[in-house]
């Protein structure tokens, strides 16, 4: 049972992903970027470390279909589910505790998180793997668990830089509890060495490029994190895993206060310090999701022990299992993109007070931002292809496709990957490393939601070819403009913008 039940839940989690996305939606903006990074393998990128790009490369090598793109978040979600249920069993929980822990993971914010090909799914898996290793060592004192911890930290650093905050929380938790004895264990530092060795290539890449991570954090603070209010952050912590509140909240309190869980007090402090650090730094609310799965396991075991002494145990157990399921069903339209865009827009009055329709700009919109970011991309790519096809043969070979942001360029490249046309480019994000030479440029296709009309006289001919019209897409109104035979002023302007962008990222 200790192995079969976790495996059964993992399979359920993996398979369920295929039924939680409506065909009305496409891939999400960031997913296209990570796939595009998979075509330019390196030890680092301006946005993220290299692990997500390696997964993108594999997906593209297998054909690049949406099923292969979604394979990764489904896999990491299933892996996290396995560890959640397995951890409940390792803590002494029986079938009820393991089932309750699995249901909590299935019915909380991870249902949505594990649908998107982003670093977040592996981050949650990695954090839980580290805490699983810590629990395993505290139970058995076998060094293999320390190296599992080191492996999780090393891969986590290759996946997302927020792992640094987790490491800080882990260090603080060890110092504040009897688990500090680990700091004098040679294999603990051996595991730390494994983590550093895994991360080292990315560190060298950062150093060789002027540590662009610092510039990336500065941009986030100026454009996105500036809208993160403390009250909204804590409200989101309540809402993201609200269906499982009756489990994770007692789990956290038990970790910090209960005598039975005293050996694992450091685990509880990792959660407190990690989430507190993110709140202090105005991190996005979902950055904290990786700290909750471990609480499902501890909370489920706590409940099983309490109900064992309850007279109506046989009634209480199914009732407790039903709570997260019922609450999850009530908020399922927000958790997963199952309903069409029009239906989701109609539901806005019901859910708007939860902040679900509030975007990074701090304003409410017709759809949740993730949903709006999953629309209009194929239309944009097809219209860009049509614009390219409309060009005369004399200029087609020297065409530059210039996009205002990485989402546009990445999506155009994804949907046109089997068509004979040049790749789309941008001066946004990591695309600055892949921007082509302009020496043979004879035509420019500009994809921009705010095109500069003053540039038209600098082309021998210029015309608006098409516009993205999907009413629910975040890219609605993006224009596709064709300019033939640009003059030197336009080309020099692009070169200057490229040099300026590169210098700002590389600290020059």
BALONU-170069 format. One record per residue (C-alpha): residue number from 1; x, y, z; residue in three letters. Coordinates in steps of 0.5 Angstrom, whole numbers, padded with zeros to 4 digits. Example, Ala and Ser with C-alpha at 12.3 -4.5 7.8 and 13.67 -1.06 7.14 Angstrom:
 num    px    py    pz residu
   1  0025 -0009  0016    ALA
   2  0027 -0002  0014    SER
% end
This chain:
 num    px    py    pz residu
   1  0000  0000  0000    UNK
   2  0006  0005  0002    UNK
   3  0008  0005 -0006    UNK
   4  0002  0003 -0009    UNK
   5 -0003  0008 -0007    UNK
   6  0003  0014 -0008    UNK
   7  0004  0011 -0015    UNK
   8 -0004  0011 -0017    UNK
   9 -0005  0018 -0015    UNK
  10  0001  0020 -0019    UNK
  11 -0002  0016 -0025    UNK
  12 -0008  0020 -0024    UNK
  13 -0005  0027 -0023    UNK
  14 -0001  0026 -0030    UNK
  15 -0007  0023 -0034    UNK
  16 -0012  0028 -0031    UNK
  17 -0008  0034 -0034    UNK
  18 -0010  0032 -0041    UNK
  19 -0018  0033 -0039    UNK
  20 -0017  0040 -0036    UNK
  21 -0016  0045 -0042    UNK
  22 -0021  0047 -0047    UNK
  23 -0019  0046 -0054    UNK
  24 -0021  0053 -0055    UNK
  25 -0014  0055 -0052    UNK
  26 -0007  0055 -0054    UNK
  27 -0001  0055 -0051    UNK
  28  0001  0061 -0046    UNK
  29  0006  0066 -0048    UNK
  30  0011  0064 -0043    UNK
  31  0011  0057 -0046    UNK
  32  0013  0059 -0053    UNK
  33  0019  0063 -0050    UNK
  34  0022  0057 -0047    UNK
  35  0021  0053 -0053    UNK
  36  0024  0058 -0057    UNK
  37  0030  0057 -0052    UNK
  38  0030  0050 -0053    UNK
  39  0032  0052 -0060    UNK
  40  0038  0056 -0057    UNK
  41  0041  0051 -0052    UNK
  42  0046  0055 -0047    UNK
  43  0048  0055 -0040    UNK
  44  0043  0061 -0038    UNK
  45  0038  0066 -0041    UNK
  46  0036  0073 -0039    UNK
  47  0030  0070 -0036    UNK
  48  0031  0063 -0033    UNK
  49  0037  0058 -0032    UNK
  50  0037  0053 -0037    UNK
  51  0033  0047 -0035    UNK
  52  0027  0049 -0038    UNK
  53  0030  0050 -0045    UNK
  54  0033  0043 -0045    UNK
  55  0026  0040 -0044    UNK
  56  0024  0045 -0049    UNK
  57  0029  0042 -0054    UNK
  58  0027  0035 -0052    UNK
  59  0019  0037 -0054    UNK
  60  0021  0040 -0060    UNK
  61  0026  0034 -0062    UNK
  62  0019  0029 -0061    UNK
  63  0015  0034 -0066    UNK
  64  0013  0040 -0062    UNK
  65  0006  0038 -0061    UNK
  66  0002  0041 -0055    UNK
  67  0002  0034 -0052    UNK
  68  0010  0034 -0052    UNK
  69  0010  0041 -0049    UNK
  70  0005  0039 -0044    UNK
  71  0008  0033 -0042    UNK
  72  0013  0036 -0037    UNK
  73  0009  0040 -0033    UNK
  74  0004  0033 -0032    UNK
  75  0011  0029 -0031    UNK
  76  0013  0034 -0025    UNK
  77  0006  0035 -0022    UNK
  78  0005  0027 -0022    UNK
  79  0012  0027 -0019    UNK
  80  0010  0032 -0014    UNK
  81  0004  0028 -0012    UNK
  82  0008  0021 -0011    UNK
  83  0012  0025 -0006    UNK
  84  0006  0028 -0002    UNK
  85  0003  0021 -0002    UNK
  86  0009  0018  0000    UNK
  87  0011  0023  0005    UNK
  88  0005  0022  0009    UNK
  89  0006  0014  0009    UNK
  90  0013  0015  0011    UNK
  91  0011  0019  0017    UNK
  92  0006  0014  0019    UNK
  93  0000  0015  0016    UNK
  94 -0005  0010  0013    UNK
  95 -0009  0010  0007    UNK
  96 -0013  0015  0010    UNK
  97 -0008  0020  0011    UNK
  98 -0004  0018  0004    UNK
  99 -0011  0019  0001    UNK
 100 -0012  0026  0004    UNK
 101 -0006  0029  0002    UNK
 102 -0006  0027 -0005    UNK
 103 -0013  0030 -0005    UNK
 104 -0011  0036 -0003    UNK
 105 -0005  0037 -0008    UNK
 106 -0010  0035 -0013    UNK
 107 -0016  0040 -0011    UNK
 108 -0011  0046 -0010    UNK
 109 -0008  0051 -0014    UNK
 110 -0003  0046 -0017    UNK
 111 -0009  0043 -0022    UNK
 112 -0007  0050 -0026    UNK
 113  0000  0050 -0024    UNK
 114  0001  0044 -0027    UNK
 115 -0002  0045 -0034    UNK
 116  0003  0050 -0036    UNK
 117  0010  0049 -0039    UNK
 118  0014  0054 -0034    UNK
 119  0019  0053 -0029    UNK
 120  0014  0053 -0023    UNK
 121  0012  0046 -0024    UNK
 122  0019  0043 -0023    UNK
 123  0020  0048 -0017    UNK
 124  0015  0045 -0013    UNK
 125  0017  0038 -0015    UNK
 126  0024  0040 -0013    UNK
 127  0022  0044 -0006    UNK
 128  0018  0038 -0004    UNK
 129  0024  0033 -0006    UNK
 130  0029  0037 -0002    UNK
 131  0024  0037  0004    UNK
 132  0023  0030  0003    UNK
 133  0030  0028  0004    UNK
 134  0031  0033  0010    UNK
 135  0025  0029  0013    UNK
 136  0028  0022  0011    UNK
 137  0035  0024  0014    UNK
 138  0032  0026  0021    UNK
 139  0028  0019  0021    UNK
 140  0034  0015  0019    UNK
 141  0040  0019  0019    UNK
 142  0042  0016  0012    UNK
 143  0047  0020  0008    UNK
 144  0043  0018  0001    UNK
 145  0038  0023  0004    UNK
 146  0043  0029  0004    UNK
 147  0045  0028 -0003    UNK
 148  0038  0028 -0005    UNK
 149  0037  0034 -0002    UNK
 150  0043  0037 -0005    UNK
 151  0041  0034 -0012    UNK
 152  0034  0038 -0011    UNK
 153  0038  0044 -0009    UNK
 154  0043  0044 -0015    UNK
 155  0037  0042 -0020    UNK
 156  0033  0047 -0017    UNK
 157  0038  0053 -0018    UNK
 158  0038  0050 -0026    UNK
 159  0031  0051 -0026    UNK
 160  0029  0058 -0022    UNK
 161  0033  0063 -0018    UNK
 162  0028  0063 -0013    UNK
 163  0031  0057 -0010    UNK
 164  0036  0062 -0007    UNK
 165  0030  0064 -0003    UNK
 166  0029  0057 -0001    UNK
 167  0036  0056  0001    UNK
 168  0036  0062  0005    UNK
 169  0030  0059  0009    UNK
 170  0033  0052  0010    UNK
 171  0039  0055  0013    UNK
 172  0035  0059  0018    UNK
 173  0031  0053  0020    UNK
 174  0037  0049  0021    UNK
 175  0040  0054  0025    UNK
 176  0034  0055  0029    UNK
 177  0033  0048  0031    UNK
 178  0037  0042  0034    UNK
 179  0037  0040  0026    UNK
 180  0043  0045  0026    UNK
 181  0048  0039  0028    UNK
 182  0047  0037  0020    UNK
 183  0052  0043  0019    UNK
 184  0057  0040  0022    UNK
 185  0056  0033  0018    UNK
 186  0061  0032  0012    UNK
 187  0056  0029  0008    UNK
 188  0052  0035  0009    UNK
 189  0057  0039  0006    UNK
 190  0059  0034  0001    UNK
 191  0051  0035 -0001    UNK
 192  0052  0042 -0002    UNK
 193  0058  0041 -0006    UNK
 194  0054  0037 -0011    UNK
 195  0049  0043 -0011    UNK
 196  0054  0048 -0013    UNK
 197  0057  0043 -0018    UNK
 198  0051  0043 -0022    UNK
 199  0049  0050 -0021    UNK
 200  0057  0052 -0023    UNK
 201  0056  0052 -0031    UNK
 202  0050  0057 -0030    UNK
 203  0054  0061 -0025    UNK
 204  0059  0062 -0030    UNK
 205  0054  0064 -0035    UNK
 206  0052  0069 -0031    UNK
 207  0059  0072 -0029    UNK
 208  0061  0072 -0037    UNK
 209  0054  0076 -0039    UNK
 210  0055  0081 -0033    UNK
 211  0050  0078 -0028    UNK
 212  0044  0079 -0032    UNK
 213  0040  0076 -0026    UNK
 214  0040  0083 -0023    UNK
 215  0038  0087 -0029    UNK
 216  0032  0082 -0029    UNK
 217  0030  0083 -0022    UNK
 218  0030  0090 -0023    UNK
 219  0026  0090 -0029    UNK
 220  0021  0086 -0025    UNK
 221  0021  0091 -0019    UNK
 222  0019  0096 -0024    UNK
 223  0014  0093 -0028    UNK
 224  0011  0087 -0024    UNK
 225  0012  0087 -0017    UNK
 226  0011  0094 -0016    UNK
 227  0003  0092 -0016    UNK
 228  0004  0087 -0011    UNK
 229  0001  0089 -0004    UNK
 230  0002  0085  0002    UNK
 231 -0005  0085  0003    UNK
 232 -0006  0082 -0004    UNK
 233  0000  0077 -0003    UNK
 234 -0003  0074  0004    UNK
 235 -0010  0074  0001    UNK
 236 -0007  0069 -0005    UNK
 237 -0004  0065  0000    UNK
 238 -0011  0063  0003    UNK
 239 -0014  0063 -0003    UNK
 240 -0009  0059 -0007    UNK
 241 -0010  0052 -0003    UNK
 242 -0016  0054  0000    UNK
 243 -0020  0048 -0001    UNK
 244 -0014  0044  0003    UNK
 245 -0014  0050  0008    UNK
 246 -0017  0045  0014    UNK
 247 -0011  0040  0012    UNK
 248 -0005  0045  0011    UNK
 249 -0006  0050  0017    UNK
 250 -0006  0044  0022    UNK
 251  0000  0041  0019    UNK
 252  0004  0048  0019    UNK
 253  0001  0049  0027    UNK
 254  0003  0041  0028    UNK
 255  0010  0042  0025    UNK
 256  0011  0048  0030    UNK
 257  0008  0046  0036    UNK
 258  0006  0039  0036    UNK
 259  0010  0034  0041    UNK
 260  0010  0028  0035    UNK
 261  0013  0033  0030    UNK
 262  0018  0036  0034    UNK
 263  0024  0032  0030    UNK
 264  0021  0036  0024    UNK
 265  0021  0043  0027    UNK
 266  0026  0045  0022    UNK
 267  0021  0043  0016    UNK
 268  0016  0048  0019    UNK
 269  0021  0053  0020    UNK
 270  0023  0053  0012    UNK
 271  0016  0054  0010    UNK
 272  0015  0060  0015    UNK
 273  0022  0063  0013    UNK
 274  0021  0062  0006    UNK
 275  0014  0065  0005    UNK
 276  0016  0071  0010    UNK
 277  0022  0072  0006    UNK
 278  0018  0072 -0001    UNK
 279  0013  0077  0003    UNK
 280  0018  0082  0005    UNK
 281  0021  0082 -0002    UNK
 282  0014  0083 -0005    UNK
 283  0015  0077 -0009    UNK
 284  0009  0074 -0013    UNK
 285  0004  0070 -0009    UNK
 286  0005  0064 -0013    UNK
 287  0012  0064 -0012    UNK
 288  0010  0061 -0005    UNK
 289  0007  0055 -0008    UNK
 290  0013  0050 -0007    UNK
 291  0012  0051  0001    UNK
 292  0005  0048  0001    UNK
 293  0005  0040 -0001    UNK
 294  0009  0038  0005    UNK
 295  0004  0041  0009    UNK
 296 -0001  0037  0006    UNK
 297  0003  0031  0008    UNK
 298  0004  0033  0015    UNK
 299 -0003  0036  0016    UNK
 300 -0006  0029  0013    UNK
 301 -0002  0025  0018    UNK
 302 -0005  0030  0024    UNK
 303 -0012  0029  0022    UNK
 304 -0011  0021  0022    UNK
 305 -0009  0021  0029    UNK
 306 -0014  0026  0031    UNK
 307 -0020  0022  0028    UNK
 308 -0017  0015  0030    UNK
 309 -0020  0017  0037    UNK
 310 -0026  0020  0035    UNK
 311 -0033  0016  0036    UNK
 312 -0035  0017  0029    UNK
 313 -0029  0016  0025    UNK
 314 -0032  0012  0019    UNK
 315 -0037  0018  0018    UNK
 316 -0031  0024  0019    UNK
 317 -0026  0021  0014    UNK
 318 -0030  0021  0008    UNK
 319 -0033  0028  0010    UNK
 320 -0026  0031  0011    UNK
 321 -0024  0028  0004    UNK
 322 -0030  0031  0001    UNK
 323 -0029  0038  0003    UNK
 324 -0023  0040 -0002    UNK
 325 -0027  0036 -0007    UNK
 326 -0033  0040 -0006    UNK
 327 -0029  0047 -0006    UNK
 328 -0025  0045 -0012    UNK
 329 -0031  0044 -0016    UNK
 330 -0034  0050 -0014    UNK
 331 -0028  0054 -0016    UNK
 332 -0026  0050 -0022    UNK
 333 -0027  0055 -0028    UNK
 334 -0022  0059 -0024    UNK
 335 -0017  0053 -0023    UNK
 336 -0017  0050 -0030    UNK
 337 -0019  0053 -0037    UNK
 338 -0024  0049 -0038    UNK
 339 -0030  0054 -0040    UNK
 340 -0029  0058 -0047    UNK
 341 -0027  0065 -0047    UNK
 342 -0034  0068 -0047    UNK
 343 -0036  0063 -0041    UNK
 344 -0030  0066 -0037    UNK
 345 -0032  0073 -0039    UNK
 346 -0039  0072 -0037    UNK
 347 -0037  0069 -0030    UNK
 348 -0033  0075 -0028    UNK
 349 -0038  0078 -0024    UNK
 350 -0038  0072 -0019    UNK
 351 -0030  0071 -0018    UNK
 352 -0028  0078 -0019    UNK
 353 -0027  0080 -0012    UNK
 354 -0022  0074 -0011    UNK
 355 -0017  0078 -0016    UNK
 356 -0017  0073 -0021    UNK
 357 -0019  0078 -0027    UNK
 358 -0013  0083 -0024    UNK
 359 -0007  0083 -0029    UNK
 360  0000  0085 -0027    UNK
 361 -0002  0092 -0029    UNK
 362 -0006  0092 -0023    UNK
 363 -0013  0093 -0027    UNK
 364 -0019  0088 -0028    UNK
 365 -0020  0085 -0035    UNK
 366 -0025  0081 -0039    UNK
 367 -0021  0074 -0037    UNK
 368 -0016  0072 -0032    UNK
 369 -0009  0074 -0035    UNK
 370 -0006  0067 -0036    UNK
 371 -0013  0065 -0040    UNK
 372 -0012  0072 -0044    UNK
 373 -0005  0070 -0045    UNK
 374 -0007  0063 -0049    UNK
 375 -0011  0066 -0054    UNK
 376 -0009  0070 -0061    UNK
 377 -0002  0067 -0062    UNK
 378 -0004  0062 -0068    UNK
 379 -0008  0068 -0071    UNK
 380 -0002  0072 -0071    UNK
 381  0003  0067 -0073    UNK
 382 -0002  0065 -0079    UNK
 383 -0003  0073 -0081    UNK
 384  0005  0074 -0081    UNK
 385  0006  0068 -0085    UNK
 386  0001  0071 -0090    UNK
 387  0005  0077 -0090    UNK
 388  0011  0074 -0091    UNK
 389  0008  0070 -0097    UNK
 390  0005  0077 -0100    UNK
 391  0012  0080 -0101    UNK
 392  0016  0080 -0108    UNK
 393  0021  0074 -0109    UNK
 394  0026  0080 -0110    UNK
 395  0026  0082 -0102    UNK
 396  0023  0075 -0099    UNK
 397  0030  0072 -0098    UNK
 398  0032  0079 -0094    UNK
 399  0026  0079 -0090    UNK
 400  0027  0081 -0082    UNK
 401  0021  0079 -0078    UNK
 402  0021  0084 -0072    UNK
 403  0017  0083 -0066    UNK
 404  0015  0088 -0060    UNK
 405  0016  0082 -0055    UNK
 406  0018  0075 -0054    UNK
 407  0011  0072 -0054    UNK
 408  0010  0075 -0061    UNK
 409  0016  0072 -0063    UNK
 410  0016  0066 -0060    UNK
 411  0009  0064 -0062    UNK
 412  0010  0066 -0069    UNK
 413  0016  0061 -0069    UNK
 414  0013  0056 -0066    UNK
 415  0007  0056 -0071    UNK
 416  0011  0057 -0077    UNK
 417  0016  0052 -0075    UNK
 418  0015  0047 -0081    UNK
 419  0014  0053 -0086    UNK
 420  0020  0056 -0090    UNK
 421  0020  0063 -0087    UNK
 422  0026  0066 -0083    UNK
 423  0025  0066 -0075    UNK
 424  0022  0072 -0072    UNK
 425  0026  0076 -0068    UNK
 426  0025  0081 -0062    UNK
 427  0030  0086 -0058    UNK
 428  0026  0083 -0052    UNK
 429  0029  0079 -0047    UNK
 430  0034  0073 -0049    UNK
 431  0032  0074 -0056    UNK
 432  0037  0080 -0056    UNK
 433  0043  0074 -0057    UNK
 434  0039  0071 -0063    UNK
 435  0038  0078 -0067    UNK
 436  0041  0077 -0074    UNK
 437  0045  0082 -0078    UNK
 438  0041  0087 -0082    UNK
 439  0047  0088 -0088    UNK
 440  0042  0084 -0093    UNK
 441  0035  0087 -0090    UNK
 442  0031  0088 -0096    UNK
 443  0024  0088 -0092    UNK
 444  0021  0088 -0085    UNK
 445  0015  0085 -0082    UNK
 446  0014  0089 -0076    UNK
 447  0009  0086 -0071    UNK
 448  0007  0091 -0065    UNK
 449  0001  0093 -0061    UNK
 450  0004  0100 -0062    UNK
 451  0007  0101 -0068    UNK
 452  0011  0107 -0070    UNK
 453  0008  0111 -0075    UNK
 454  0013  0116 -0076    UNK
 455  0018  0110 -0079    UNK
 456  0013  0109 -0085    UNK
 457  0017  0115 -0090    UNK
 458  0023  0111 -0088    UNK
 459  0021  0105 -0093    UNK
 460  0020  0105 -0100    UNK
 461  0013  0102 -0099    UNK
 462  0010  0101 -0093    UNK
 463  0003  0098 -0091    UNK
 464 -0001  0095 -0085    UNK
 465 -0003  0088 -0087    UNK
 466 -0007  0085 -0082    UNK
 467 -0009  0086 -0074    UNK
 468 -0010  0081 -0069    UNK
 469 -0018  0081 -0068    UNK
 470 -0019  0076 -0062    UNK
 471 -0023  0080 -0057    UNK
 472 -0021  0076 -0051    UNK
 473 -0013  0076 -0053    UNK
 474 -0008  0080 -0049    UNK
 475 -0005  0081 -0056    UNK
 476 -0012  0084 -0059    UNK
 477 -0010  0090 -0063    UNK
 478 -0003  0088 -0065    UNK
 479 -0001  0090 -0072    UNK
 480  0003  0087 -0077    UNK
 481  0006  0092 -0082    UNK
 482  0010  0091 -0088    UNK
 483  0016  0095 -0090    UNK
 484  0020  0094 -0096    UNK
 485  0027  0097 -0097    UNK
 486  0028  0100 -0091    UNK
 487  0033  0106 -0091    UNK
 488  0039  0107 -0087    UNK
 489  0036  0111 -0082    UNK
 490  0031  0105 -0080    UNK
 491  0037  0100 -0080    UNK
 492  0041  0104 -0076    UNK
 493  0036  0105 -0071    UNK
 494  0035  0098 -0070    UNK
 495  0042  0097 -0069    UNK
 496  0043  0102 -0064    UNK
 497  0037  0099 -0060    UNK
 498  0040  0092 -0060    UNK
 499  0046  0095 -0057    UNK
 500  0043  0099 -0052    UNK
 501  0039  0093 -0050    UNK
 502  0045  0088 -0050    UNK
 503  0049  0093 -0046    UNK
 504  0043  0094 -0040    UNK
 505  0043  0087 -0039    UNK
 506  0050  0086 -0039    UNK
 507  0052  0091 -0034    UNK
 508  0056  0095 -0039    UNK
% end
